[in-house]
Amino acid sequence: MKYNRMEKFPHLKIKFDHPQAIQDLSTVMADLQKILGKEAVSSDDIDKIAYGKDYWLISNQMTLNGKIPAYPDIIVWPKTPEHISQILLLANKHSPPIPVIPFGEGSGVVGGALPIKGGIMVDMKYFDHIEVSNINMTATIGAGVNGKTLERYMQQHGLRMGHIPQSLHTSTMGGYVAHRAAGQFSGKYGKIEDMVKSLEVVLPSGDIMKSKYYPRASVGPMVDRIFLGSEGTLGIVTEVTCRIWPIPEKQAGSSFVFATLQECLDAIRITLQANINPAVIRIYDKAETQRHFGATEKKSKDKLMVIFVFEGITKLVELEMAITAENCLKHHGIACGSGPVDHWFKTRFNVKESSDFGPYGLVFDTIEVAIPWDQADHLYESVTKEIMKVPGALMATGHASHFYPTGVCFYFTFSAVPKQGQDYLEIYDQCWDAAVRGTLKLGGAAAHHHGMGLNRTRWMALEHGTEFDLMRKIKQLLDPNNIMNPGKLFSENDTGVGENYLTQRKELT
Ligand SMILES: Cc1cc2nc3c(=O)[nH]c(=O)nc-3n(C[C@H](O)[C@H](O)[C@H](O)COP(=O)(O)OP(=O)(O)OC[C@H]3O[C@@H](n4cnc5c(N)ncnc54)[C@H](O)[C@@H]3O)c2cc1C
């Protein structure tokens, strides 16, 4: 007799009334079992629930309300690119074609992995190999390798890749590539696109594409780059080769408080434009400074805290620290030593607000965007003000966490409470709209590292302009049956500005 794991959870009285994308489920199950073996294919309710959510606030809120955000018909656990190739051939050949959604660890915060049209969920966890070349300083990494497992492996071998997102413990290499992720130490080691040197991808047609690793070349267009940021819509990434580094000889931190945001921005801009590269830089606005450092650093009262972490060989660290300090002092920064940096190290993986406030029906979310330097101060002021104009908004604060010689990433945190009888999604969308439209108007990017997912697909056309046409053609060419993660990046109902987005999403609730 088959063991029914749902019996273990009698309190989950979930009714599966969602129409199935696959009508002849048992035939497709049998075909998949022939490819993968029985143990690697499931249509059990408990698995459908587990793979029907990610870390998007709306997804969490629905789960809290006993609803399933979306769910796949079948979940599979392939082990080789050839397995995935056969799954995709089967999905394309089926009438109607079956949606296929790659799944890392479901830590995405914009609904990217939600199987909103049902279909086959492809969990990548068995792509778990890591091979290192100490001479080339590269690592070839399976797409399902967890971030923390990777970093631990590197450390054990005296190495580091340097990609440390806040979701390190709950995310995978494939997810990083798919979202064009950015880690906390990005100032020194770069973002994921700086680290990735080559890729293996199974295309929607079932063909396996492997780009060649080289230090650099001039051999025609870099086609493999289109999979960076493709969010599971153009193929399934199975393996990635990345550059790696030795563990740094020295790590040191410094911090400064400033009276104004413009002074913080100027001090950091001139530092980066002199090609000085602290591994970590963070500016906290006055409210976030109080929230994070108010209790431990007296000098932070009514000020903005800026922290720096430097890494590398000792002489370089000392020089970079000294030049950075000069620039901060020149812009009226007041030195606070390494205490605030130690505090940041202790608390940098703490994320609990959205789970604390969610059960009370409060909206509590974050929005990260990028902006050139000349609009940075203006962007912060206008986005926080516009969010606060939304009726029901309780707070809008921000910090800046990734920096470039050409601009900066702002990371806004906002909270709001729906009015009596108001839909949670309505106020949520109003806050998002205020931030994203405000950013686009100033020439910024609608997302810096969380990706577009389901939540931001409505801004794709506005974000990309003429480039979006080419993107759509590439999608059509690679995936004519639109089997890959449908509804993400390229929505069928996309009007370019997302008017019908809310209605679409209401169907989910
Ligand atoms: C608390 C928290 C903190 C975070 N901090 C950061 C941060 O500091 N920096 C940052 O960049 N992001 C951060 N994120 C969000 C970030 O997008 C994800 O953590 C991560 O990149 C997604 O990885 P995942 O393996 O969980 O992917 P999933 O959530 O499973 O999937 C995300 C998307 O990638 C696609 N995908 C997954 N694997 C593959 C594959 N092998 N091939 C093709 N497509 C694939 C999915 O279809 C989906 O569209 C944070 C999230 C949380 C919850």
The ligand as an ORCA input file, in Angstrom:
! r2SCAN-3c Opt
* xyz 0 1
  C      15.949     36.143      2.997
  C      16.349     36.315      1.563
  C      17.469     37.046      1.254
  C      17.871     37.194     -0.082
  N      19.022     37.855     -0.332
  C      19.473     37.934     -1.596
  C      20.733     38.560     -1.870
  O      21.452     39.008     -0.977
  N      21.114     38.634     -3.166
  C      20.360     38.117     -4.175
  O      20.775     38.206     -5.314
  N      19.173     37.557     -3.932
  C      18.708     37.423     -2.686
  N      17.504     36.816     -2.446
  C      16.621     36.414     -3.571
  C      17.227     35.512     -4.600
  O      16.568     35.663     -5.830
  C      17.245     34.052     -4.294
  O      17.640     33.791     -2.999
  C      18.102     33.180     -5.228
  O      18.796     33.813     -6.257
  C      17.186     32.188     -5.844
  O      17.789     30.942     -5.764
  P      16.940     29.611     -5.619
  O      17.913     28.514     -5.917
  O      16.228     29.502     -4.330
  O      15.923     29.758     -6.832
  P      14.354     29.548     -6.892
  O      13.667     30.476     -5.988
  O      14.046     28.106     -6.774
  O      14.086     29.979     -8.403
  C      14.227     31.319     -8.768
  C      14.114     31.434    -10.298
  O      15.217     30.811    -10.924
  C      14.791     29.786    -11.813
  N      15.777     28.708    -11.711
  C      16.192     28.073    -10.588
  N      17.123     27.161    -10.894
  C      17.308     27.214    -12.242
  C      18.133     26.525    -13.162
  N      18.973     25.567    -12.758
  N      18.055     26.852    -14.469
  C      17.213     27.825    -14.901
  N      16.397     28.508    -14.080
  C      16.455     28.211    -12.757
  C      13.394     29.421    -11.337
  O      12.614     28.879    -12.363
  C      12.886     30.772    -10.864
  O      12.447     31.517    -11.968
  C      17.079     36.640     -1.128
  C      15.952     35.902     -0.803
  C      15.582     35.731      0.528
  C      14.369     34.917      0.848
*
